[in-house]
Amino acid sequence: MGTQKNLANQFSMKKCRDCSTDNTLAADVCVSCKKKLGDVDVQGYAIRPFDYKAYAVGIASVIVFVVYMWWAFFREA
C-alpha cells in the first residue's frame, strides 16, 4: 500500500464519485451527498468502498428466488 501514501501526498483533496464535491483526504463520508468515501485514486477521486451487505442481500435474494422457482414449478406434487 505504499502507492496509496504517494497518492495521498500528491493530492490535497479527494472528489466524491457521485456528486464531484471536494472533500478532505481524511473524510470518510461526503459532506454533500453523505455517501461513503474510500482512499484517493490516481485521478483524485475517492474509491468506492466494497459494500458487503449489498452483495450478501443480492446473493440471498437469488437463492430464495431459485428455491421458490423449484418449489413452485419443478417439485413433484
NORGIKA-V902379 format. One record per backbone hydrogen bond with DSSP energy under -1.0 kcal/mol. NH is the residue of the N-H (numbers start at 1). CO is the residue of the C=O. If there is no record, write none. Layout:
nh->NH co->CO
nh->NH co->CO
This chain:
nh->5 co->1
nh->6 co->2
nh->7 co->3
nh->8 co->4
nh->9 co->5
nh->10 co->6
nh->11 co->7
nh->14 co->23
nh->15 co->44
nh->16 co->21
nh->20 co->16
nh->23 co->14
nh->27 co->24
nh->30 co->35
nh->34 co->30
nh->37 co->28
nh->38 co->47
nh->41 co->45
nh->44 co->41
nh->46 co->15
nh->47 co->39
nh->55 co->51
nh->56 co->52
nh->57 co->53
nh->58 co->54
nh->59 co->55
nh->60 co->56
nh->61 co->57
nh->62 co->58
nh->63 co->59
nh->64 co->60
nh->65 co->61
nh->66 co->62
nh->67 co->63
nh->68 co->64
nh->69 co->65
nh->70 co->66
nh->71 co->67
nh->72 co->68
nh->73 co->69
nh->74 co->70
nh->75 co->70
